[in-house]
Amino acid sequence: MLIISMLLLIISACGSGQKQESNTTNPKDDILRFNLDKPAKKIKLPAELREISALSYYKDNLVACLQDEDGIIYLIDFDTEEIAQKIKIAGKGDFEGIETIGDTAYMMKSKGKIIRIKNFMEESPEIEKYDLGFGAKNDCEGLGFNAETNELLIACKGRAELPDDIQKNIKLPELKKYRAVYTVNRKNMKLNIKPKYLLEKTEYEKISRTDDFKPSAIAVQPKTNNLYILASAGKLLVVIDKYGNYLTHKQLNPKQFIQPEGICFSPDGKKLFIANEGKGGKGTILIFESF
């Protein structure tokens, strides 16, 4: 019955209003090629990163991360397991997402406001701020990057509908039934007010055995373009394809994934990184190797 239920999940790609069919089919082994029960490495983070809230692969042996109370980019050397550098960009705030793309970094607050930092490693970076139109009830927690379309992805932990009747002139399903992933054009930093992906809450609540499905992080696998969506509540990892079709999911061990809040891949797709808040203990970054 579970297999049938999975096939009936309604996950819509909203660009055309209709779910598109993928032109390839992947065997299950080609979808999630990581043993999420056995990390290759577990990095225990210092106290200042107990509330790690976002994660992005930067380059070489470095990942970038945030903690959700200060506008500081931390670079973690995952070989030495040490903080390699700290870059202060902004003051206090609820920072929930980070993406580093070349020499540009993007930091996202929970209200969906984005800070773009060009040449973020230089002494005098170029800093620009964008209010994209989200509200506090959207509770934006996941920030990802789709290299194929050159778009940022924003996963809403809360309400799917945008505030202030922004969407009143476009035809959409009843958004209160869904969680939404929106896109932002990197060239002009404009939000597409039609959700790219809609994930029906009741279906994911069934598979995660929770009373609410709340995405907390999102990343694109660079070789397959599949989307990996984390939900800290219910300890769930969901994989969908670039059209929005459900592929698979994994229930995460709560003893290992205390509070998963960040996810990213190495450029070759062979390493998967998941960051966890400490909830009173140490924050961690778990590294998984593909098989």
C-alpha positions as CSV (number, residue, x, y, z in Angstrom):
1,M,0.0,0.0,0.0
2,L,2.9,2.4,0.7
3,I,4.2,2.0,-2.9
4,I,0.7,2.8,-4.2
5,S,0.5,5.8,-1.9
6,M,3.8,7.1,-3.1
7,L,2.7,6.9,-6.7
8,L,-0.4,8.9,-5.9
9,L,1.4,11.8,-4.3
10,I,0.4,15.1,-5.9
11,I,3.5,17.1,-6.4
12,S,3.0,19.8,-9.0
13,A,5.5,21.8,-11.1
14,C,3.5,25.0,-11.5
15,G,5.3,26.6,-14.5
16,S,2.6,25.2,-16.8
17,G,0.0,24.3,-14.3
18,Q,0.4,20.6,-15.3
19,K,2.9,18.0,-14.0
20,Q,5.3,17.2,-16.7
21,E,6.6,13.7,-17.3
22,S,10.3,13.1,-17.0
23,N,11.9,11.8,-20.2
24,T,14.0,9.3,-18.2
25,T,13.3,6.9,-15.4
26,N,15.8,6.1,-12.7
27,P,16.0,2.8,-10.9
28,K,15.6,3.4,-7.1
29,D,19.3,2.8,-6.6
30,D,20.1,5.7,-8.9
31,I,17.9,8.1,-6.9
32,L,19.3,8.1,-3.3
33,R,22.8,6.7,-3.5
34,F,23.8,7.5,0.1
35,N,23.6,5.4,3.2
36,L,22.1,8.0,5.5
37,D,22.5,5.7,8.5
38,K,26.3,5.7,8.2
39,P,28.0,9.0,7.7
40,A,31.6,8.9,6.4
41,K,32.4,11.7,8.8
42,K,30.8,13.6,11.6
43,I,32.1,17.1,12.4
44,K,31.3,18.4,15.8
45,L,31.0,22.2,15.6
46,P,32.1,24.8,18.2
47,A,29.6,26.4,20.5
48,E,29.1,29.4,18.4
49,L,27.6,27.1,15.7
50,R,25.3,25.2,18.0
51,E,22.4,26.8,16.1
52,I,23.7,26.2,12.6
53,S,20.9,27.0,10.2
54,A,22.2,26.8,6.7
55,L,24.9,25.1,4.6
56,S,26.4,25.5,1.1
57,Y,29.4,24.0,-0.6
58,Y,32.0,26.8,-1.4
59,K,35.1,25.2,-3.0
60,D,37.9,22.7,-2.4
61,N,37.5,21.4,1.2
62,L,35.3,24.3,2.4
63,V,31.6,24.6,3.2
64,A,29.9,27.8,4.1
65,C,27.4,28.0,6.9
66,L,25.3,30.4,9.0
67,Q,24.0,30.3,12.5
68,D,20.5,31.8,12.8
69,E,21.2,34.8,15.0
70,D,24.1,36.6,13.4
71,G,25.0,37.7,9.9
72,I,28.3,35.9,9.8
73,I,29.4,33.5,7.1
74,Y,31.5,30.7,8.6
75,L,33.8,28.7,6.3
76,I,34.4,25.2,7.7
77,D,37.3,23.1,6.5
78,F,35.8,19.6,6.4
79,D,39.2,18.0,6.3
80,T,40.6,19.6,9.5
81,E,37.1,20.0,11.0
82,E,37.9,23.6,12.0
83,I,36.5,27.1,11.3
84,A,38.8,28.3,8.5
85,Q,37.4,31.8,8.3
86,K,34.6,34.1,9.6
87,I,33.2,36.9,7.5
88,K,30.8,39.4,9.1
89,I,28.3,40.7,6.7
90,A,25.3,41.9,8.8
91,G,24.2,42.3,12.4
92,K,21.6,40.3,14.3
93,G,18.8,38.6,12.4
94,D,17.0,35.3,11.8
95,F,19.3,33.9,9.0
96,E,18.0,30.6,7.6
97,G,19.6,30.1,4.1
98,I,23.0,30.5,2.4
99,E,24.2,29.8,-1.1
100,T,27.7,30.4,-2.4
101,I,28.0,30.6,-6.2
102,G,31.6,31.4,-7.3
103,D,32.6,34.6,-5.5
104,T,29.0,35.6,-4.7
105,A,27.2,34.6,-1.5
106,Y,23.5,34.8,-0.8
107,M,22.1,35.0,2.7
108,M,18.4,34.6,3.4
109,K,16.4,35.7,6.4
110,S,13.2,33.9,7.5
111,K,11.0,36.6,6.0
112,G,12.5,35.9,2.6
113,K,14.8,38.9,2.4
114,I,18.1,38.2,0.7
115,I,21.5,39.8,1.0
116,R,23.7,39.3,-2.0
117,I,27.4,39.7,-1.4
118,K,29.6,39.9,-4.5
119,N,33.3,39.1,-3.9
120,F,32.3,38.0,-0.4
121,M,35.9,36.9,0.4
122,E,37.4,40.4,-0.3
123,E,38.0,43.2,2.2
124,S,35.3,45.4,0.5
125,P,32.6,43.2,-0.8
126,E,29.6,44.6,-2.8
127,I,26.5,44.1,-0.6
128,E,22.9,44.5,-1.9
129,K,19.6,43.7,-0.1
130,Y,16.4,42.5,-1.7
131,D,12.9,42.4,-0.3
132,L,11.3,39.8,-2.6
133,G,7.7,40.1,-1.3
134,F,7.5,37.2,1.2
135,G,6.0,37.7,4.6
136,A,6.7,36.4,8.1
137,K,4.0,33.7,7.7
138,N,5.8,32.2,4.7
139,D,8.7,31.4,7.0
140,C,11.4,30.9,4.4
141,E,13.9,28.4,5.6
142,G,15.5,26.7,2.6
143,L,17.7,28.4,0.0
144,G,19.1,26.4,-2.9
145,F,20.5,26.9,-6.4
146,N,19.5,25.4,-9.7
147,A,22.5,25.8,-12.0
148,E,20.5,24.6,-15.0
149,T,18.1,27.5,-14.8
150,N,20.4,30.0,-13.0
151,E,17.7,30.4,-10.3
152,L,17.7,30.5,-6.6
153,L,15.2,28.2,-4.9
154,I,13.3,29.2,-1.8
155,A,11.4,26.6,0.2
156,C,8.7,27.9,2.6
157,K,8.4,26.2,5.9
158,G,5.1,28.0,6.5
159,R,2.3,29.4,4.4
160,A,2.6,28.9,0.6
161,E,0.5,31.9,-0.4
162,L,2.3,35.2,-0.7
163,P,0.9,38.2,1.2
164,D,-0.9,41.4,0.0
165,D,-2.8,39.8,-2.8
166,I,0.4,39.6,-4.9
167,Q,-0.9,36.4,-6.6
168,K,-4.5,37.6,-7.1
169,N,-4.2,37.7,-10.9
170,I,-2.8,34.2,-11.5
171,K,-4.6,30.9,-11.4
172,L,-3.4,28.7,-8.6
173,P,-4.8,25.7,-6.6
174,E,-5.9,26.2,-3.0
175,L,-2.4,27.0,-1.6
176,K,-3.3,26.3,2.0
177,K,-3.1,22.6,1.2
178,Y,0.6,22.8,0.1
179,R,4.1,23.8,0.9
180,A,5.7,25.8,-1.8
181,V,9.1,26.2,-3.4
182,Y,9.6,29.5,-5.3
183,T,12.3,30.7,-7.7
184,V,14.3,33.9,-8.0
185,N,16.0,35.0,-11.2
186,R,19.7,35.6,-10.4
187,K,20.1,38.1,-13.2
188,N,17.5,40.6,-11.9
189,M,16.8,39.2,-8.4
190,K,13.1,39.1,-9.2
191,L,10.7,36.5,-7.5
192,N,8.5,34.4,-9.8
193,I,5.2,34.8,-7.9
194,K,3.9,31.4,-9.3
195,P,5.4,28.6,-7.2
196,K,7.8,26.3,-9.0
197,Y,6.8,23.3,-6.9
198,L,3.9,22.6,-4.7
199,L,4.1,19.7,-2.2
200,E,0.8,18.5,-0.8
201,K,1.0,18.6,3.0
202,T,-1.3,15.7,3.8
203,E,0.7,13.2,1.7
204,Y,4.0,14.1,3.3
205,E,2.5,14.1,6.7
206,K,1.5,10.5,6.1
207,I,5.0,9.4,5.2
208,S,6.7,11.4,7.9
209,R,4.2,10.5,10.6
210,T,3.8,14.1,11.7
211,D,0.9,16.5,11.9
212,D,2.7,19.1,9.8
213,F,5.2,18.9,6.9
214,K,7.6,21.9,7.2
215,P,10.6,22.0,4.8
216,S,13.7,23.4,6.4
217,A,16.4,23.1,3.7
218,I,16.7,22.4,0.0
219,A,19.5,21.5,-2.4
220,V,19.9,20.4,-6.1
221,Q,21.9,17.3,-6.8
222,P,24.3,18.7,-9.5
223,K,24.4,15.6,-11.7
224,T,20.8,14.6,-11.8
225,N,19.1,17.9,-11.0
226,N,16.9,16.1,-8.5
227,L,15.8,18.2,-5.5
228,Y,16.5,17.1,-2.0
229,I,14.2,18.6,0.6
230,L,14.8,18.3,4.3
231,A,12.1,18.6,6.9
232,S,13.4,18.9,10.5
233,A,9.9,18.2,11.9
234,G,9.4,14.5,11.3
235,K,13.1,14.0,10.3
236,L,12.3,13.5,6.6
237,L,14.3,13.8,3.4
238,V,12.3,13.9,0.2
239,V,13.7,13.6,-3.3
240,I,11.7,15.0,-6.3
241,D,12.8,15.4,-9.9
242,K,13.2,18.7,-11.7
243,Y,9.6,18.5,-12.9
244,G,8.2,18.1,-9.3
245,N,7.6,14.4,-9.5
246,Y,8.0,12.4,-6.3
247,L,11.0,10.0,-6.5
248,T,11.7,8.7,-3.0
249,H,12.1,9.6,0.6
250,K,14.1,8.6,3.7
251,Q,13.0,8.8,7.3
252,L,16.0,10.0,9.2
253,N,17.3,8.7,12.5
254,P,16.4,11.3,15.2
255,K,19.4,10.3,17.3
256,Q,21.8,11.2,14.5
257,F,19.8,14.0,12.9
258,I,18.9,15.9,16.0
259,Q,17.6,18.9,14.1
260,P,18.5,18.9,10.3
261,E,18.6,22.5,9.1
262,G,21.1,22.6,6.1
263,I,21.9,20.5,3.1
264,C,24.3,20.7,0.1
265,F,26.3,18.6,-2.3
266,S,29.9,18.6,-3.6
267,P,30.1,19.7,-7.3
268,D,30.6,16.1,-8.4
269,G,27.5,15.0,-6.5
270,K,29.5,12.3,-4.6
271,K,29.4,14.0,-1.2
272,L,26.2,14.9,0.6
273,F,26.4,17.3,3.6
274,I,23.7,17.7,6.2
275,A,23.9,20.2,9.1
276,N,22.2,19.7,12.4
277,E,21.5,22.2,15.2
278,G,22.7,21.0,18.6
279,K,19.5,21.6,20.7
280,G,21.6,22.0,23.8
281,G,24.6,20.0,22.6
282,K,27.0,20.5,19.7
283,G,25.9,21.3,16.2
284,T,27.1,18.9,13.6
285,I,27.8,18.5,9.9
286,L,27.4,14.9,8.7
287,I,29.2,13.9,5.4
288,F,27.9,11.0,3.3
289,E,29.7,9.4,0.4
290,S,27.8,8.0,-2.5
291,F,28.0,4.3,-3.4
